[in-house]
Amino acid sequence: MENGEQKIFVWCNFSEGMNDAIIHGMMIAITLRKELCLFHLLDKRVHETIEIAEARLRGVAAKISPLMSTVSVKYFVKDQPIKLSLDQLAQLYECLVLVAHKVSVPQLLPVLEYAAFPFLFVSAKTNIEPIYKRIVVPVGYMKKCKDLALWASYLGRHNGAMIDIFTAEEGWQADQQVVKNNIFSIKRLYGKFRFPFQVVESHTSTWKLQKAALEHALGLKSAMLIVSASFKPTIIDSFLGLTERKVISRSEDLSVMCVNSQVDFYTFCG
């Protein structure tokens, strides 16, 4: 597989939901006009070999390539720790996002902290296109809100998606000013393009914003929610149900993108 071209990777572990993840990955790749890569790590528990895994992925790639005439399809098999693979996907292969089915959350979410690109967890089997036409971005006083908004802008620019800037309301004046500054920066970025967006006031604090954003997105029926992963949830987070794992588990057929809050993106969508 050649590097030098931005790519959409799909987590392929030959388990339930893999085909659904591939369909979503195809949708994202075609929309952003990026190469699609089917990615697999060897599973030593089933005595798998690279040759067997590559043959299986080659068969999948052969089936979907005719459906993606404008985008190339590749496959990628590695026999190494997932942490090392994530680093290579970013630095060597310019990964924009890793798409995976929600059944893979227990395996993938804990290693997101080592990734310089977001993970997109999906589950919908039908009506996939409308999901990426409506994006919900929670914006509180956290600096990482701008990265969530940046990724949403990719689908705004390339897919004409409507973006809801879902804002927090803070009791402390200093925190509320940070929220306003974040909203101003995001609106200034979005104003450079021609996709639709709107500010939606949540009337809730940043601590509860992720949960409120999920409820808002569920009310839209078809949407993608972008959240920031903290990896060190507090007791308050767990009590209020704000952890990323709980958000994903309650997201029904929404697609949920989780962004690493600890590192900057390695690759930006061109």
ROLUM-454358 format. One record per residue (C-alpha): residue number from 1; x negated, y negated, z. Coordinates in nm, 4 decimals, m for minus. Example, Ala and Ser with C-alpha at 12.3 -4.5 7.8 and 13.67 -1.06 7.14 Angstrom:
2
1 | m1.2300 | 0.4500 | 0.7800 $
2 | m1.3670 | 0.1060 | 0.7140 $
***
This chain:
270
1 | 0.0000 | 0.0000 | 0.0000 $
2 | m0.1419 | m0.3343 | m0.1038 $
3 | m0.1583 | m0.6280 | 0.1300 $
4 | m0.1373 | m0.9945 | 0.0296 $
5 | 0.2408 | m0.9919 | m0.0137 $
6 | 0.4925 | m1.0575 | 0.2628 $
7 | 0.6938 | m0.7511 | 0.3567 $
8 | 1.0076 | m0.6293 | 0.5291 $
9 | 0.9323 | m0.3097 | 0.7222 $
10 | 1.1943 | m0.0498 | 0.8158 $
11 | 1.1394 | 0.1866 | 1.1076 $
12 | 1.1863 | 0.5355 | 0.9624 $
13 | 1.1834 | 0.8161 | 1.2183 $
14 | 1.4208 | 1.0521 | 1.0334 $
15 | 1.6764 | 1.0274 | 1.3127 $
16 | 2.0384 | 0.9212 | 1.3299 $
17 | 2.0868 | 0.5749 | 1.1880 $
18 | 1.7725 | 0.5610 | 0.9747 $
19 | 1.9689 | 0.5335 | 0.6507 $
20 | 2.1730 | 0.2465 | 0.7954 $
21 | 1.8516 | 0.0659 | 0.8925 $
22 | 1.7194 | 0.1126 | 0.5400 $
23 | 2.0341 | m0.0407 | 0.3902 $
24 | 1.9984 | m0.3444 | 0.6162 $
25 | 1.6298 | m0.3649 | 0.5298 $
26 | 1.7162 | m0.3575 | 0.1609 $
27 | 1.9617 | m0.6423 | 0.2172 $
28 | 1.7004 | m0.8555 | 0.3930 $
29 | 1.4282 | m0.7760 | 0.1374 $
30 | 1.6487 | m0.8625 | m0.1597 $
31 | 1.7730 | m1.1804 | 0.0084 $
32 | 1.4260 | m1.3067 | 0.0969 $
33 | 1.2713 | m1.1571 | m0.2183 $
34 | 1.0080 | m0.9632 | m0.0250 $
35 | 0.8576 | m0.6188 | m0.0652 $
36 | 1.0349 | m0.3410 | 0.1269 $
37 | 0.8185 | m0.0941 | 0.3191 $
38 | 0.9397 | 0.2263 | 0.4828 $
39 | 0.7280 | 0.2763 | 0.7944 $
40 | 0.6775 | 0.5993 | 0.9884 $
41 | 0.4541 | 0.7026 | 1.2783 $
42 | 0.3734 | 1.0705 | 1.3073 $
43 | 0.5597 | 1.2598 | 1.5767 $
44 | 0.3227 | 1.5128 | 1.7296 $
45 | 0.6098 | 1.6753 | 1.9169 $
46 | 0.7378 | 1.8310 | 1.5931 $
47 | 0.3911 | 1.9183 | 1.4573 $
48 | 0.4336 | 1.6724 | 1.1725 $
49 | 0.1588 | 1.6036 | 0.9174 $
50 | 0.0903 | 1.2931 | 0.7129 $
51 | 0.1497 | 1.4901 | 0.3930 $
52 | 0.4944 | 1.6069 | 0.5030 $
53 | 0.5975 | 1.2619 | 0.6259 $
54 | 0.4762 | 1.0926 | 0.3071 $
55 | 0.6660 | 1.3431 | 0.0931 $
56 | 0.9881 | 1.2718 | 0.2836 $
57 | 0.9458 | 0.8953 | 0.2554 $
58 | 0.8512 | 0.9275 | m0.1107 $
59 | 1.1836 | 1.0950 | m0.1708 $
60 | 1.3715 | 0.8177 | 0.0085 $
61 | 1.1810 | 0.5486 | m0.1802 $
62 | 1.2596 | 0.7177 | m0.5118 $
63 | 1.6318 | 0.7051 | m0.4326 $
64 | 1.6481 | 0.3378 | m0.3385 $
65 | 1.3975 | 0.1904 | m0.5846 $
66 | 1.6488 | 0.1892 | m0.8766 $
67 | 1.8834 | m0.0149 | m0.6563 $
68 | 1.6195 | m0.2826 | m0.6002 $
69 | 1.5031 | m0.3830 | m0.9451 $
70 | 1.3761 | m0.7225 | m0.8258 $
71 | 1.1911 | m0.5929 | m0.5191 $
72 | 0.9230 | m0.3244 | m0.4936 $
73 | 0.9600 | m0.0373 | m0.2455 $
74 | 0.6626 | 0.1211 | m0.0701 $
75 | 0.6147 | 0.3669 | 0.2150 $
76 | 0.3602 | 0.3661 | 0.4943 $
77 | 0.2673 | 0.6533 | 0.7312 $
78 | 0.0254 | 0.6216 | 1.0228 $
79 | m0.1134 | 0.8604 | 1.2822 $
80 | m0.2073 | 0.6208 | 1.5592 $
81 | m0.0652 | 0.4405 | 1.8661 $
82 | 0.2261 | 0.2109 | 1.7949 $
83 | 0.0512 | m0.0885 | 1.9544 $
84 | m0.2323 | m0.0653 | 1.7025 $
85 | 0.0166 | m0.0228 | 1.4184 $
86 | 0.2055 | m0.3384 | 1.5175 $
87 | m0.1163 | m0.5374 | 1.5108 $
88 | m0.1997 | m0.4033 | 1.1637 $
89 | 0.1485 | m0.4729 | 1.0287 $
90 | 0.1061 | m0.8383 | 1.1212 $
91 | m0.2568 | m0.9032 | 1.0330 $
92 | m0.3136 | m0.6719 | 0.7365 $
93 | 0.0288 | m0.6336 | 0.5793 $
94 | 0.2036 | m0.9659 | 0.6550 $
95 | 0.5123 | m0.8159 | 0.8136 $
96 | 0.7986 | m1.0650 | 0.8484 $
97 | 1.0305 | m0.8385 | 1.0467 $
98 | 1.0703 | m0.4755 | 1.1492 $
99 | 1.4234 | m0.3452 | 1.0919 $
100 | 1.5409 | m0.0535 | 1.3062 $
101 | 1.8645 | 0.1117 | 1.4103 $
102 | 1.9815 | 0.0400 | 1.7632 $
103 | 1.9261 | 0.4026 | 1.8619 $
104 | 1.5537 | 0.3183 | 1.8502 $
105 | 1.5821 | 0.0388 | 2.1084 $
106 | 1.4438 | 0.2507 | 2.3986 $
107 | 1.1309 | 0.3269 | 2.1976 $
108 | 1.0736 | m0.0071 | 2.0268 $
109 | 1.1910 | m0.2828 | 2.2594 $
110 | 0.9204 | m0.2133 | 2.5238 $
111 | 0.6455 | m0.2641 | 2.2611 $
112 | 0.7887 | m0.5835 | 2.1119 $
113 | 0.5544 | m0.7790 | 2.3390 $
114 | 0.2650 | m0.6598 | 2.1206 $
115 | 0.4256 | m0.7746 | 1.7945 $
116 | 0.3690 | m1.1094 | 1.6227 $
117 | 0.6940 | m1.0638 | 1.4291 $
118 | 1.0549 | m1.0019 | 1.5366 $
119 | 1.2441 | m0.6735 | 1.5546 $
120 | 1.5898 | m0.6616 | 1.3960 $
121 | 1.8192 | m0.4006 | 1.5510 $
122 | 2.1172 | m0.2987 | 1.3374 $
123 | 2.4075 | m0.0545 | 1.3401 $
124 | 2.6811 | m0.1661 | 1.0981 $
125 | 2.7586 | 0.0841 | 0.8249 $
126 | 2.9983 | m0.1332 | 0.6231 $
127 | 3.0530 | m0.5032 | 0.5503 $
128 | 2.6824 | m0.5681 | 0.5861 $
129 | 2.6538 | m0.8749 | 0.3624 $
130 | 2.8752 | m1.1011 | 0.5815 $
131 | 2.6519 | m1.0293 | 0.8815 $
132 | 2.3673 | m1.2259 | 0.7281 $
133 | 2.5940 | m1.5112 | 0.6237 $
134 | 2.6517 | m1.6231 | 0.9846 $
135 | 2.3648 | m1.6668 | 1.2282 $
136 | 2.3916 | m1.7569 | 1.5978 $
137 | 2.0900 | m1.9189 | 1.7625 $
138 | 2.0977 | m1.9876 | 2.1392 $
139 | 1.9196 | m2.3142 | 2.2191 $
140 | 1.8391 | m2.3955 | 2.5807 $
141 | 1.5414 | m2.5643 | 2.7439 $
142 | 1.2969 | m2.2888 | 2.6455 $
143 | 1.0326 | m2.3829 | 2.3888 $
144 | 1.0801 | m2.0502 | 2.2059 $
145 | 1.4229 | m2.1692 | 2.0846 $
146 | 1.2460 | m2.3345 | 1.7936 $
147 | 1.1087 | m1.9991 | 1.6731 $
148 | 1.4570 | m1.8483 | 1.6811 $
149 | 1.5831 | m2.1422 | 1.4785 $
150 | 1.2948 | m2.1101 | 1.2334 $
151 | 1.3811 | m1.7488 | 1.1501 $
152 | 1.7475 | m1.8424 | 1.1119 $
153 | 1.6428 | m2.1047 | 0.8576 $
154 | 1.5039 | m1.8316 | 0.6317 $
155 | 1.8518 | m1.6856 | 0.5877 $
156 | 1.9955 | m2.0343 | 0.5609 $
157 | 1.7594 | m2.1245 | 0.2786 $
158 | 1.7683 | m1.7962 | 0.0882 $
159 | 2.1206 | m1.6734 | 0.1656 $
160 | 2.3224 | m1.9895 | 0.2243 $
161 | 2.3999 | m1.8642 | 0.5749 $
162 | 2.5971 | m2.0774 | 0.8176 $
163 | 2.3946 | m2.1285 | 1.1350 $
164 | 2.5511 | m2.1961 | 1.4738 $
165 | 2.3123 | m2.3838 | 1.7032 $
166 | 2.4610 | m2.2563 | 2.0276 $
167 | 2.3511 | m2.5008 | 2.2953 $
168 | 2.3114 | m2.4869 | 2.6725 $
169 | 2.4323 | m2.7494 | 2.9164 $
170 | 2.2063 | m2.8108 | 3.2144 $
171 | 2.2899 | m2.9728 | 3.5462 $
172 | 1.9445 | m3.1203 | 3.5930 $
173 | 1.8836 | m3.4278 | 3.3798 $
174 | 1.5253 | m3.3311 | 3.2965 $
175 | 1.6302 | m2.9863 | 3.1730 $
176 | 1.9166 | m3.1313 | 2.9715 $
177 | 1.6768 | m3.3735 | 2.8050 $
178 | 1.4596 | m3.0798 | 2.6971 $
179 | 1.7689 | m2.9156 | 2.5480 $
180 | 1.8475 | m3.2355 | 2.3581 $
181 | 1.4899 | m3.2565 | 2.2326 $
182 | 1.5063 | m2.8966 | 2.1080 $
183 | 1.8359 | m2.9651 | 1.9309 $
184 | 1.6909 | m3.2773 | 1.7712 $
185 | 1.3853 | m3.0879 | 1.6416 $
186 | 1.5977 | m2.8068 | 1.5007 $
187 | 1.8437 | m3.0438 | 1.3325 $
188 | 1.5508 | m3.2322 | 1.1806 $
189 | 1.4124 | m2.9052 | 1.0405 $
190 | 1.7490 | m2.7943 | 0.9048 $
191 | 1.8134 | m3.1367 | 0.7564 $
192 | 1.5292 | m3.0756 | 0.5108 $
193 | 1.7342 | m2.8028 | 0.3428 $
194 | 2.0854 | m2.7651 | 0.2068 $
195 | 2.2323 | m2.4804 | 0.4062 $
196 | 2.5272 | m2.5407 | 0.6431 $
197 | 2.4805 | m2.5576 | 1.0193 $
198 | 2.6696 | m2.6820 | 1.3209 $
199 | 2.6074 | m2.7480 | 1.6883 $
200 | 2.8319 | m2.5405 | 1.9166 $
201 | 2.8352 | m2.6466 | 2.2820 $
202 | 2.8507 | m2.3552 | 2.5228 $
203 | 2.8994 | m2.5482 | 2.8493 $
204 | 2.6774 | m2.2915 | 3.0187 $
205 | 2.3215 | m2.3022 | 3.1498 $
206 | 2.0184 | m2.1528 | 2.9791 $
207 | 2.0202 | m1.8666 | 3.2321 $
208 | 2.3587 | m1.7515 | 3.1037 $
209 | 2.3188 | m1.8663 | 2.7449 $
210 | 2.2214 | m1.5318 | 2.5938 $
211 | 2.5359 | m1.3673 | 2.7288 $
212 | 2.7552 | m1.6567 | 2.6138 $
213 | 2.5927 | m1.6498 | 2.2691 $
214 | 2.6720 | m1.2785 | 2.2417 $
215 | 3.0376 | m1.3435 | 2.3250 $
216 | 3.0462 | m1.6223 | 2.0668 $
217 | 2.8895 | m1.3994 | 1.7999 $
218 | 3.1292 | m1.1129 | 1.8767 $
219 | 3.4159 | m1.3544 | 1.8227 $
220 | 3.2892 | m1.4148 | 1.4705 $
221 | 3.3222 | m1.0401 | 1.3922 $
222 | 3.0312 | m1.0401 | 1.1429 $
223 | 2.7128 | m1.2207 | 1.2459 $
224 | 2.3479 | m1.1918 | 1.3380 $
225 | 2.2396 | m1.3016 | 1.6861 $
226 | 1.8792 | m1.4082 | 1.7441 $
227 | 1.7466 | m1.3855 | 2.0999 $
228 | 1.4151 | m1.4320 | 2.2739 $
229 | 1.2717 | m1.1337 | 2.4605 $
230 | 1.1118 | m1.2150 | 2.7958 $
231 | 0.9882 | m0.8630 | 2.8979 $
232 | 0.9960 | m0.9650 | 3.2660 $
233 | 1.3646 | m1.0080 | 3.3501 $
234 | 1.4417 | m1.1521 | 3.6910 $
235 | 1.6958 | m1.0138 | 3.9368 $
236 | 1.9288 | m1.2914 | 3.8200 $
237 | 1.8835 | m1.1826 | 3.4586 $
238 | 1.9698 | m0.8235 | 3.5406 $
239 | 2.2669 | m0.9200 | 3.7570 $
240 | 2.4160 | m1.1465 | 3.4891 $
241 | 2.3570 | m0.8912 | 3.2147 $
242 | 2.1203 | m1.1139 | 3.0192 $
243 | 1.8466 | m0.8620 | 2.9443 $
244 | 1.7857 | m0.7996 | 2.5763 $
245 | 1.8624 | m0.4291 | 2.6106 $
246 | 2.2072 | m0.5050 | 2.7568 $
247 | 2.2771 | m0.7648 | 2.4910 $
248 | 2.1985 | m0.5113 | 2.2187 $
249 | 2.4010 | m0.2362 | 2.3854 $
250 | 2.7080 | m0.4621 | 2.3941 $
251 | 2.6609 | m0.6112 | 2.0480 $
252 | 2.8931 | m0.3666 | 1.8670 $
253 | 2.8221 | m0.4031 | 1.4925 $
254 | 2.6369 | m0.7323 | 1.5163 $
255 | 2.2746 | m0.7338 | 1.4067 $
256 | 2.0476 | m0.8530 | 1.6879 $
257 | 1.7036 | m0.9973 | 1.6202 $
258 | 1.4634 | m1.0014 | 1.9143 $
259 | 1.1734 | m1.2444 | 1.9025 $
260 | 0.8601 | m1.2036 | 2.1133 $
261 | 0.8600 | m1.5035 | 2.3463 $
262 | 0.4924 | m1.4626 | 2.4336 $
263 | 0.3179 | m1.5004 | 2.0979 $
264 | 0.3544 | m1.7119 | 1.7861 $
265 | 0.4622 | m1.5663 | 1.4521 $
266 | 0.1681 | m1.4387 | 1.2487 $
267 | 0.3443 | m1.4718 | 0.9138 $
268 | 0.5945 | m1.7339 | 0.8000 $
269 | 0.8453 | m1.6743 | 0.5213 $
270 | 0.7290 | m1.8439 | 0.2033 $
***
